[in-house]
Amino acid sequence: MAIRKKANKSPPVLSHEFVIQNHADIVSCVAMVFLLGLMFEVTSKFAVLFITVQYNVTISTTEGLEETAVNHFHHGIKDLATIFFYMLVAIIMHAIIQEYVLDKLNRKKHFSKTKHSKFNESGQLSAFYFVSFGWGMSILLSENFLSSPVSLWEGYPHTLMPFQMKFYFICQLGYWLHSLPELYFQKTKKEDIPRQLVYIFLYLVHIAVAYILNLNRLCLVLLVLHYCVELLFHISRLIYFSNENRQLGFTMWAVLFVLARLLTLTLSVLTVGFGLANAENQGFDFAAGNFNVLFVRITVLAAICLTQAFMMWKFINFQLRRWREHAQVQTLKKKQVPAKSKSKKDKANGVNGVNSHAADSPRARKEKSS
């Protein structure tokens, strides 16, 4: 009898399963359309809007006898096209990391479905936080924002940004926007979607508002601080999945998380509450990018404080749940130890009872009398 081979039927074209399985190839084709547009004079002006950073301003500076031209950038409506293109790039990079790194590790470790989704989430976010933290730190060092904290509010509005800073914000917005279609592409569970939507929405709102209000310097410092702590958490979770006894990283993360929240509030109050409040250039001027008025300052501080309070509330619930689970494991271990010792005693008593019964048998008494 011949062995019947199973036919691997591909899903229908443009069906949900087809789009999910081939979404990286589809997005790559869309991105290639914009790149090919650069090759033709007719479409190059349109393609440039999506690929290159817009709103270039050249400023001439004199150092001694030499005059140098420095390129700076400001934000505008055309940035939406650039953000869209780099959102496509983020989807492609997400698929590459998933297929060539995370899926291979999942096959080796044989995780359960719950651990599988959490491992993928931590793996993707670890890569993003690592790149964002290193890139953001290099900008802070090159622009001397760390050595001179006064520069966070001096000279506001900070409408002009160097290329690296503007491109950093473009990529940040593109990445967090790409997380929305990824919920569909990765077949995220319904119970996990609200949690992920909340933190995606928080990232997008905070970064976009800071970008529009020209609070990019403060936003950059707070993002680097936050990404450092989140990177430690997701690396600790990846290590925990490989060996559940290694939980030192969570302890370090818990301490740094609280310190990061306090430092975030301190820098925000210092910059917005004191620095901008005492600045000479106050008033609302949309054309000049100046939003230094009392209502905007109070709104920004209130949003930051509410976000930090929400994060602390989630953190406390997370720690309480961990302690509760740890206590349950300890009580189960304590119950298992007496049960094992009791079973050993019962076996020993059973052997002694059999021996004593054999000694009291008629055959044994007869042997003793003889």
C-alpha positions as MATLAB code, in Angstrom:
seq = 'MAIRKKANKSPPVLSHEFVIQNHADIVSCVAMVFLLGLMFEVTSKFAVLFITVQYNVTISTTEGLEETAVNHFHHGIKDLATIFFYMLVAIIMHAIIQEYVLDKLNRKKHFSKTKHSKFNESGQLSAFYFVSFGWGMSILLSENFLSSPVSLWEGYPHTLMPFQMKFYFICQLGYWLHSLPELYFQKTKKEDIPRQLVYIFLYLVHIAVAYILNLNRLCLVLLVLHYCVELLFHISRLIYFSNENRQLGFTMWAVLFVLARLLTLTLSVLTVGFGLANAENQGFDFAAGNFNVLFVRITVLAAICLTQAFMMWKFINFQLRRWREHAQVQTLKKKQVPAKSKSKKDKANGVNGVNSHAADSPRARKEKSS';
ca = [
       0.000    0.000    0.000;
       1.488    3.350   -1.034;
       2.118    6.018    1.624;
      -0.056    9.031    0.985;
       1.813   12.326    1.340;
       0.122   15.264    3.005;
      -0.270   18.196    0.702;
       0.921   21.447    2.289;
      -1.843   23.730    1.148;
      -0.909   27.386    1.119;
      -3.583   29.758    2.421;
      -5.682   31.683   -0.131;
      -4.150   34.894   -1.439;
      -5.044   37.996    0.603;
      -6.616   35.874    3.337;
      -5.799   36.635    6.993;
      -3.445   33.674    7.258;
      -1.697   34.606    3.992;
      -1.107   38.189    5.162;
       0.175   37.045    8.578;
       2.577   34.475    7.115;
       3.932   36.806    4.418;
       3.588   40.228    6.040;
       7.364   40.833    6.103;
       7.651   40.150    2.352;
       4.638   42.353    1.598;
       6.036   45.239    3.664;
       9.475   44.784    2.078;
       7.913   45.192   -1.362;
       6.176   48.400   -0.257;
       9.456   49.771    1.127;
      11.247   48.850   -2.115;
       8.735   50.927   -4.064;
       9.894   54.050   -2.184;
      13.569   53.136   -2.663;
      13.081   52.548   -6.393;
      11.366   55.927   -6.580;
      14.723   57.568   -5.871;
      16.095   56.246   -9.169;
      13.723   58.249  -11.372;
      13.610   62.013  -11.574;
       9.816   62.113  -11.800;
       9.269   60.223   -8.522;
      12.448   61.159   -6.631;
      10.942   64.302   -5.091;
       8.051   62.236   -3.744;
      10.254   59.360   -2.510;
      12.629   61.726   -0.699;
       9.780   62.802    1.580;
       9.563   59.268    2.959;
      13.214   58.274    3.157;
      15.240   61.336    4.169;
      14.851   63.619    7.173;
      13.001   66.814    6.244;
      13.216   70.523    7.221;
      16.946   71.072    6.922;
      18.326   74.413    8.143;
      21.959   75.367    7.524;
      23.572   77.615   10.123;
      26.976   79.187    9.560;
      29.246   79.452   12.581;
      32.627   81.171   12.777;
      35.419   79.631   14.807;
      38.410   81.921   14.663;
      39.025   82.679   11.013;
      37.196   79.627    9.693;
      33.502   79.594    8.858;
      31.725   76.248    9.103;
      28.194   75.301    8.087;
      26.205   73.167   10.530;
      22.979   71.418    9.526;
      20.050   71.445   11.936;
      16.473   70.280   11.567;
      13.056   71.268   12.876;
       9.785   69.355   12.860;
       6.808   69.691   10.528;
       3.902   67.888    8.895;
       6.188   66.158    6.367;
       7.677   64.124    9.205;
       4.571   61.929    9.077;
       5.731   60.497    5.737;
       9.208   59.753    7.124;
       7.719   58.146   10.241;
       5.545   55.936    8.024;
       8.543   54.682    6.027;
      10.585   53.854    9.129;
       7.544   52.124   10.583;
       7.803   49.780    7.577;
      11.513   49.306    8.311;
      10.682   48.449   11.926;
       8.198   45.770   10.774;
      10.888   44.213    8.567;
      13.480   44.259   11.369;
      10.927   42.761   13.753;
      10.357   39.847   11.362;
      14.113   39.281   10.900;
      14.774   39.118   14.659;
      11.751   36.873   15.145;
      12.625   34.379   12.417;
      16.407   34.158   12.683;
      16.903   34.580   16.454;
      13.841   34.104   18.627;
      12.176   31.241   16.731;
      15.409   29.239   16.772;
      15.783   29.734   20.525;
      12.144   28.755   21.063;
      12.666   25.467   19.227;
      15.663   24.632   21.412;
      14.019   25.538   24.724;
      10.543   24.067   24.007;
       8.676   26.786   25.930;
       5.011   26.569   26.799;
       2.550   28.848   24.967;
       2.555   31.403   27.785;
       6.329   31.507   28.053;
       6.621   31.497   24.260;
       4.722   34.785   23.874;
       6.506   36.443   26.807;
       9.895   35.281   25.513;
       9.165   36.786   22.083;
       8.006   40.056   23.641;
      11.079   40.367   25.859;
      13.394   39.386   23.016;
      12.030   42.054   20.682;
      11.964   44.772   23.330;
      15.464   43.891   24.584;
      16.885   44.473   21.097;
      15.005   47.768   20.732;
      15.879   49.068   24.209;
      19.538   48.138   23.751;
      19.841   50.066   20.478;
      17.777   53.022   21.744;
      19.711   53.280   24.997;
      23.117   53.186   23.290;
      22.053   55.582   20.544;
      20.419   58.013   22.986;
      23.424   57.958   25.317;
      25.762   58.808   22.440;
      23.589   61.837   21.583;
      23.556   62.995   25.198;
      27.348   62.778   25.395;
      27.956   64.472   22.038;
      25.575   67.351   22.840;
      26.869   67.695   26.462;
      23.384   67.457   27.951;
      24.607   65.351   30.889;
      27.486   67.638   31.828;
      25.258   70.711   31.583;
      21.730   69.994   32.894;
      20.862   73.690   32.526;
      20.779   73.152   28.757;
      17.524   71.198   29.238;
      15.616   74.479   29.584;
      18.055   77.232   28.589;
      17.378   78.670   25.154;
      13.824   77.290   24.937;
      12.150   76.793   22.489;
      14.583   74.194   21.137;
      13.161   74.200   17.640;
      16.419   73.188   15.951;
      17.866   69.717   16.452;
      20.980   68.004   15.127;
      20.447   65.243   12.599;
      21.030   62.401   15.064;
      18.458   63.732   17.530;
      15.738   64.275   14.959;
      16.351   60.894   13.328;
      16.228   59.330   16.802;
      12.733   60.702   17.422;
      11.583   59.689   13.932;
      12.707   56.106   14.599;
      11.120   56.087   18.053;
       7.733   57.105   16.704;
       8.088   54.681   13.789;
       8.901   51.782   16.117;
       5.994   52.321   18.500;
       3.601   52.803   15.579;
       4.776   49.483   14.103;
       3.773   47.786   17.374;
       0.091   48.317   16.522;
      -0.017   46.148   13.339;
       2.336   43.669   15.047;
      -0.480   42.817   17.461;
      -2.282   41.406   14.407;
       0.753   39.899   12.696;
       1.918   38.070   15.838;
      -1.578   36.769   16.689;
      -1.482   38.342   20.135;
      -3.890   36.837   22.659;
      -7.013   38.851   23.383;
      -6.199   39.087   27.101;
      -2.733   40.551   26.308;
      -3.930   43.164   23.809;
      -5.260   45.755   26.350;
      -2.002   45.682   28.343;
       0.119   46.175   25.236;
      -2.162   48.880   23.842;
      -1.789   50.855   27.067;
       1.997   51.046   27.020;
       2.140   51.601   23.231;
      -0.316   54.488   23.631;
       1.716   55.966   26.521;
       4.953   55.847   24.535;
       3.403   57.396   21.433;
       1.638   60.210   23.292;
       4.609   61.193   25.465;
       7.170   61.125   22.637;
       4.901   62.884   20.119;
       3.827   65.632   22.560;
       7.430   66.303   23.649;
       8.472   66.395   19.973;
       5.727   68.883   19.057;
       6.207   71.092   22.147;
       9.992   71.263   21.508;
      10.781   69.526   24.791;
      13.018   67.123   22.905;
      16.038   67.493   25.220;
      14.107   66.590   28.355;
      12.345   63.779   26.495;
      15.673   62.340   25.304;
      17.110   62.246   28.833;
      13.990   60.626   30.276;
      13.818   58.054   27.458;
      17.446   56.992   27.962;
      16.844   56.656   31.710;
      13.652   54.667   31.208;
      15.091   52.420   28.488;
      18.053   51.496   30.699;
      15.724   50.172   33.414;
      13.414   48.408   30.956;
      16.386   46.781   29.229;
      17.485   45.270   32.548;
      13.970   43.927   33.190;
      13.589   42.176   29.844;
      17.101   40.720   29.940;
      16.337   39.407   33.447;
      13.136   37.849   32.150;
      14.991   36.147   29.289;
      17.510   34.737   31.783;
      14.668   33.636   34.057;
      13.046   31.658   31.233;
      16.290   29.764   30.645;
      16.863   29.128   34.384;
      14.113   29.924   36.895;
      16.581   30.010   39.805;
      18.302   33.118   38.438;
      16.228   36.005   39.796;
      18.956   38.444   40.840;
      18.200   40.650   37.834;
      14.636   41.257   39.034;
      15.938   42.478   42.393;
      18.329   44.921   40.715;
      15.555   46.052   38.388;
      13.177   46.695   41.305;
      15.683   49.031   42.978;
      16.557   50.870   39.760;
      12.887   51.145   38.771;
      12.028   53.125   41.914;
      15.134   55.302   41.550;
      14.284   55.985   37.895;
      10.776   57.127   38.824;
      12.149   59.526   41.441;
      14.795   60.853   39.053;
      12.190   61.307   36.303;
       9.976   63.373   38.582;
      12.956   65.408   39.803;
      14.187   66.269   36.311;
      10.663   67.066   35.102;
       9.877   69.409   37.979;
      13.314   71.025   37.723;
      13.006   71.596   33.951;
       9.321   72.439   33.533;
       8.380   73.705   36.990;
      11.441   75.852   37.694;
      13.568   76.228   34.563;
      10.846   77.122   32.061;
       8.777   78.992   34.668;
      11.686   81.390   35.315;
      12.745   81.686   31.665;
      12.668   85.085   30.009;
      11.069   83.868   26.785;
       7.534   83.122   27.988;
       4.314   83.202   26.026;
       2.455   81.249   23.370;
       3.748   81.564   19.817;
       2.834   78.640   17.568;
       4.857   79.898   14.598;
       8.011   80.232   16.709;
       7.368   76.927   18.506;
       7.125   78.578   21.908;
       4.620   76.897   24.258;
       6.006   78.238   27.527;
       2.732   79.197   29.229;
       1.353   78.185   32.619;
      -1.393   75.919   31.252;
       1.033   73.901   29.099;
       3.560   73.570   31.948;
       0.902   72.338   34.389;
      -0.503   69.902   31.809;
       2.950   68.468   31.038;
       3.826   68.045   34.715;
       0.441   66.502   35.487;
       0.814   64.009   32.630;
       4.308   63.002   33.773;
       3.235   62.645   37.417;
       0.156   60.581   36.530;
       2.219   58.311   34.294;
       4.825   57.747   37.016;
       2.059   57.035   39.557;
       0.462   54.541   37.156;
       3.801   52.803   36.613;
       4.430   52.592   40.368;
       0.970   51.117   40.898;
       1.664   48.460   38.254;
       5.072   47.828   39.807;
       3.617   47.322   43.303;
       0.997   44.897   41.955;
       3.718   42.997   40.089;
       5.859   42.687   43.229;
       2.891   41.590   45.357;
       1.991   38.925   42.809;
       5.594   37.648   42.767;
       5.743   37.475   46.573;
       2.387   35.686   46.662;
       3.540   33.100   44.121;
       6.817   32.625   46.004;
       4.926   32.096   49.267;
       2.673   29.493   47.627;
       5.696   27.593   46.313;
       7.304   27.607   49.755;
       4.154   26.310   51.464;
       3.859   23.510   48.887;
       7.464   22.492   49.539;
       6.866   22.442   53.302;
       3.790   20.241   52.855;
       5.636   17.793   50.618;
       8.531   17.235   53.058;
       6.416   15.969   56.044;
       4.332   13.828   53.684;
       7.464   12.099   52.388;
       8.846   11.527   55.895;
       5.474   10.209   57.057;
       5.310    7.737   54.157;
       8.790    6.489   55.051;
       7.709    5.965   58.682;
       4.600    4.092   57.547;
       6.706    1.799   55.386;
       9.064    1.154   58.276;
       6.163    0.443   60.646;
       4.636   -1.864   58.063;
       7.835   -3.928   57.832;
       8.110   -4.149   61.628;
       4.446   -5.201   61.883;
       4.979   -7.982   59.352;
       8.033   -9.206   61.243;
       6.215   -9.188   64.590;
       3.241  -11.003   63.059;
       5.572  -13.631   61.619;
       7.193  -14.086   65.031;
       3.805  -14.700   66.696;
       2.721  -17.288   64.141;
       2.119  -20.988   65.327;
       5.055  -22.226   63.296;
       7.378  -19.779   65.045;
       6.055  -20.775   68.509;
       6.574  -24.458   67.634;
      10.167  -23.797   66.578;
      10.807  -21.914   69.836;
       9.366  -24.761   71.981;
      11.465  -27.376   70.189;
];
